[in-house]
Amino acid sequence: MHPDDKLAELGLTLPELPTPLATYVSYKRDGDIAYLSGQGPRRPDGSYPTGKVGRDVSVHDAYGHARIVGLGLLAAAKAVAGDLGKVEILKVLGMVNAAPDFAEQPAVINGCSDLFVAVLGERGKHARSAVGFGSLPNGMTVEIEAVIRIHP
């Protein structure tokens, strides 16, 4: 099944790519590899969920935030590849705005990873790091970046 059809089956739509707020681009392509800039869980009104995961925000809610980021990264991947059917996720770096004693970063970033596999199948499986940070831009709960391969 084509990834666009899978998104529709899941009742999901890709968001518009946000305009970068600083001196960077949403993605950078080098041959068949593209680097997708880090994104946060941007709501339709442009705001972000904020707080420390493990203190202010539950793992369940942060998982949902990572899933929202996954949709944004798929939108960037589609923009650079032209077709989600050409996209393979190679590497994901998931950053969690974590309370000092929080240790469930992988469970949070699974929100993004699970979405990639649900939409892209085998091409959604990837290498990954999931780490905790003392803070993230705008106080958002998660930020995720990815490296993708674009198939012909």
Number of C-alpha atoms within 10 A of each C-alpha: 9 13 19 18 12 15 17 12 10 12 8 13 12 17 17 12 13 13 9 11 7 6 5 10 12 18 18 14 15 8 8 12 19 22 21 22 18 19 24 26 25 17 13 9 6 8 12 18 17 19 21 23 26 19 13 12 17 14 20 12 15 28 23 18 26 30 22 23 28 28 22 25 28 26 21 26 27 18 15 21 21 13 16 21 18 18 25 22 24 18 18 22 17 26 26 29 26 25 18 13 9 15 13 16 24 19 15 27 31 20 22 25 24 18 21 24 15 17 25 24 16 12 18 19 18 18 12 16 14 17 17 21 16 12 17 19 13 12 15 22 29 34 23 24 19 25 22 24 21 21 13 8
